[in-house]
Amino acid sequence: MTDLEQFRSETRAWLEENCPPTMRGEYSADKACWGGKRWEFKNPEQKLWLDRMADRGWTVPTWPKEYGGGGLSKDEAEILSEEMKRIKAFPPHENFGISMLGPALLKFGTHEQKERFLKPIARGEIRWCQGYSEPGSGSDLASIKTKAEDKGDHWLVNGQKVWTSYADQADWIFCLTRTDNSGPKHQGITFMLINMENEGVSTKPIKLISGRSPFCETFFDDVKVKKDDDEVVGKIGEGWRVATYLLTHEREMISGMFGGAATRFVGQIAAQEMGTDEKGRIEDPMLRARATQADLDGWAFLTLMRAVKDRSEAGESLGAESSALKYYGTELNKRRYELMMDIGGSDELEWETDRNDDGDRARSWLRTRANSIEGGTSEIQLNIISKRILELPS
């Protein structure tokens, strides 16, 4: 056996023995484990699965072992992913610390910061939220006004962030602050890590048209960030470099989330809910064509995401290409949910009934409206694509 074949054999055996039965099956957002101090595990097996995977470093398989990762090669990580999919194992842990902050810390953080933050992220002991957008500073992110004043031994932070996903459940926030107003707006921005339990930090959920509140407003009122705690990532005033690097990972993460939905075949859903003809096909030919196209687009996107993942793990920077992924993932997800609403017909418009799981599909459909805003609006992504990829004139 080759080394990779041996690794696959050992990985398969370990997963079979250690992944609890309740942590296998069809995965959905309501089954996710976000971790952190406030997280309430849905059952004992969810915590057991997280702990077992974290002990092996497999919550972040390609991170260095010294920072809580598995130290796996690209090929080994791919095998682990394939073997988890084979038994339909749930992801042990999802966290903005894994998908966004972690890569930024690995690139820009000091050894002490990596030691302090990456290990708890890998073990699901700390949950992060993102403090980027502000009222009036969404698409024009560099115009932020949240101010961090130098007070000698600490920074004094004042301002407001908006659309901070799950800020009311997070332990820490990675945050853009204005430390200098004297130069161009992209300069004078500092990337800070702020404990949500610090005095002066408060949050307020924002209810969406779906009836749910994943987003929050976050307020900083004379919040002290001690300099001795080493909570500035990168150089003071040069946080824009860290911020834009992180954004490429955020857009890749978002597009991956949307593309991941494509593993649920729309055609199968339509066949189950609307019935088939004598040949086993969806009876409505127009709906059949739309469902087939949606599934083909979904698989094409997943194939692209796999290639992107390979490049990323090989150390290549995506840059502006992440905007193309984010835009396409957004449009794909919106189109799929519109199609699923058509499949369900008027029954899917029921809002608060047990028959429709408290209107879950309708709420999810409405939630997709925010996909074209979060992580950078679709209009901004198209501008980036036209200028930096297609090199069109301004």
N, C-alpha and C positions, 0 to 999 in steps of 0.2 A: 504494500500500500504506500502511496505517496503521503507526504506530510499533511496535505490538505484532505486527503481521503481519511486519514487517521483522525484529523481534527473533526471532520464531519461525523464519523462514527461515534467518537466520544461525546460530541455535542448532542447528537440525537439521543444517545442513551441517557445523558444527564437531564435533558429537557423532559424526556418521558418519565423519568423518576421524580423530578423536582417541581414540574409545573402542575399545580393543583387542578383537578377537574373543573372547578368553578371558575378558573382563570383561562378557560378555553371556550371557543365557540365564535359566534358572530359578534364582532366588536362594534361598539357604538360609543358616542361621546359620553353617555350617561354611565358607562362602565370604566371611565378613565380614572387613574390615580394621579392626583396633582401634587400630593405630598405637602410638606410644610408643617409648622407647629399647629395650625388650626385644622388640618385635614382630619376628617373622621373616616376611617376605613369602613368600607361597605360590609366587609365580613373579615374574619381572621385570616382567610386564605389570601386576601388581597395584600395584607401586610407581609404574610409569609413569602409570597411570590416576590414582592419588592425586596425584602431582606436577602433572599437567596440569590437573586440576580445581582444585587448591589455587592454582595460578598465576593462575587466573581468579577466585578467590574463591568458587568454586561448591561447595566443601564446606560452606560456610555462606552461601548466596546472599543472604540478607536482612541479614546483619551489615554494619555500615559498612565501607567499603573501608579506612579507616585502621587497622582492627583485623583485617585479613585476610579480610574478607568480600567479597561481590560487589556490595553496594550495590543489589541488585535490588529493584524494587517487588514488592508482593504478586502482581500479575498476571504480571509477568515470571518470578517464582519458580515460579508455577503452570505456566507454559508450559515452563520448564526441566524440571520434574517430569514433565509429560506427554510431552515429547520423549524423556526418559530411559526412561520406561515403554514408549514406542513401539518402541524398539530393544532393550528388556529389558536396559538398562545397569545394572550393579551399583552400589549406593551406594559412592562412593569411600572412605568412611570412616565408622565408627560409634564414638562415644566419649561417655562421660558428661560430658565437658567440653563437648561440643556441645549435648547435650540437657538438661543440668541446670545445671552451673556457669556456662556461658557466659551464659545469660539473666540469672542472678543478678548476675554481674559487670557486665553491660551496665547493669543497674539500680542496683546499689549500689556497684560498684567505683570506685576513683579512676582518673584517666586513666593514671597510672603502672602500676596493676595491670592495666588493660585492655591497655596496650602490652606489658606483660611476659608475660601469660598467654594472651590471646586469639589472637594470631598463631600461636604454637606449637600451640594447640589446632586452629586452622583447617588447619594444614599436617600434622597428624597426628604431631607431634614430641613430644607429651606426653600420657600416658594417666592418667586420673583414676579414683579410686574414692571411695566415699561413706562417711564415718564418722558415722553417726547412731545406729543402734540399739546398745544395750548389754545385757548380761545383766541382766534385771530392768527395763530401760527400753526396751521395744520400742513397744508401743502407747501407753504413757504416756511419750512421747519427752521431754517437758520435765523428767522426773525424772533426767536423765543425771547421772552422777557423775564422769566423766572430768574431772580438775581441771587448770587452767592457773594456776600461781602466778606472781605478778609478782615478778621478781627484778631489777628495775631496767632493765638493758639487754636482757633477754630474758624469755620465759615458760618455765616449767618444767612440762611436761605429763606427767601420770601417769594411767593408766586403761586401759580395755579397750573395744573395739568388737566387735560381732558381726554376722554376715551381710553383711560388707563384700565385695560381689561383685568378684572378680578382683583383690583387694588384693595377692595374691602376684605379679601381673603389672603393677601400676600404678606410675607414677613419683611421683605426688603424691596426697594425700587431702584433700578438703574436709571439715572436721571440726567438730562441735559440742563445745565445752568449757565447763566451769563455772568462771567467774572470780569469782563472788560468790554467797554463800549467804545473804545477809542479808534478801532480799526474797522475793516470790512466785517459785515455781519457773520460771515463764516468763521472769522477769528474771534477770539475772546470767549469761546464756548468751552466749558469744562465738563467732563463726564464724571459724575459722582455716584457713589453707592450710599443709599440712605436707609437706615433702619425705620420701618414703618411704625415702630413703637416709640420713636423719638418724640419728645414733647413738641407740640405744634403741628404734627402731621395728622390730617383728618381726611376722610373720604365720604363721598355721597354717590350712591348708585344712580345710574341713568336708565330709566325704563324705556325699552325699545318698542316698536310697533308689534313685535312678536309677543309682548307682554312679559318678557324676561329682561334681566338687568345684568348682563355680563360686563358692561362698561361702567366706569365711575369717573367722577370728578375728584381730583386730589388737590388738597390745599396745604401749603407750607406757610406757617405763620411763626416767624422768628425761630426757625429750626436750627439747632446747633449741630454742625458736623465737625467733630474734633480732627485736627490735622494729625495727631499722633496715631490715630486709628488707620491711617493709610487707606482712605476711602475715595481717593481720586485715581481713576484709571487713565494711564497715559500722562502727558504733560499738561500742566495748567494752561488753559487758553487754546489747547490743541485737541479738544474733545471731538471736533467735527470729524477727524480721521477715524476715531473709534466709532462714532455714531454711524457714519456711512458704511463702514465695514460691517457693523452689526446689522444694518438695514438689508444688506444683500442676503444675510442668513435669515432674517425675518421673512423676506419675500420668498425665499426658497422654502421656508417652513410653511408659510401660508399656502403656497401653490401645491406643496406636497399634501397638506391637509385636504385641500379641495380635490386634488387628483386621486387621493386615497379613497374618496367616496365612489370613484368609478369602479372599484372592485365589487361593488354591489350592482349587478347587472340590472339596468332599467328594463330590459326585455324580459327577464325572469319575473320582476315585480309585476309588469303588465300582464304576463301570461297567467300568473297566480290570481290577480285581482279581476281580470276582465274575461278570462277564459280563452280557449284556443279552438281552432277548427279541427276537422278530421285528420289533418296532417300535423297537428301539434303546433301550428303557427298562431300568432296573435291574430284574431279575426279581422280587426280593423286594419286594412292595408296601409293607410296613411300613418296610423299610430305605430304600426310595425316598422315602417321605414324610419320614422323619427327615433324610435327606441334603438334600432340597429345602428343608426348613425351616432347616437349618443354613446353607445357602448364602444363602437370603433374609435371614436374620438378619445374616450376615456383610456382605452388601452394604449393608444398612440402616445397620450400624455404620460402615462405611467412608464412607458419605454424611454421617453425623453428624460423623465425624472431620474431613472436609473442611470442613464449615461451621465447626467449632471452630477449625481452622487459620486460616481466613479472619479470624475474630474476633480470634484471638491476634495475627496479623500486623497487624491494624488497631489494635493497642494495647489491646484490651479484656482485662481480667483475668477468668480463669475462676472463681477462688475455689473455692467448694464444689462447683461443677459438675464439677470434675476428679475428685471422688470418685465421682460417678455414672458417669463414663466408665471409671474404673479398675475399679469393681465389675462393670460390664457386660462389659468386655473380658475380665476374669478368668473370669467364668462362661461366656462364649462360647468361650474357648480351651479350658477344661476339657471342655466338652460336645463340642467338635469332636474332641478327641483320644480321648475315650471312644468316640465313634462310629467313628473310624478303627480303633481296637482291635477293635470289633465286626466291622468289615468284614474285617479280617485273620484273625479267628478265633483258634484256639489256636496257629496257626503264629507269630503275632506275639509269643507269650510266650517264644519262643526268645531266649536272652540273649546268647550268645557264638558266633554262627555267621555265616559270610560271607553265607549266603543272606539274612539279615535285617540286613545291615550292622551287625553287632555289636549287634543288638537296638536299633537306633536308635529305632524307633517306640515300643517299650515304654519305653525310657529317657525319651523325650520326654514320653510320657503320664505317667509317674511324676513327671517334673519339673514338670508343670502343677500338682501338688498344692501347690507352693510359691507359685504365683501368688496364692493367697488370703491369703498372709502378707506377701510382699515389697511394699514401697512403701506399707505400711499395711494391716492385716488387713481382710478383708471386713466383719467386725463393726464395726470403727471407721468404715469407709466408710459403712455403713448408718446408724450413729449420726449422722454428719455430714449425710447426706442428709435424715434425719428432722428434725433440729434446724434446719439452716441453709437448706434448700431447701423442705421441706414445712412447716417452722415448727410441728412438733408439740411438745407440752409434754414436759418432761423426765420 
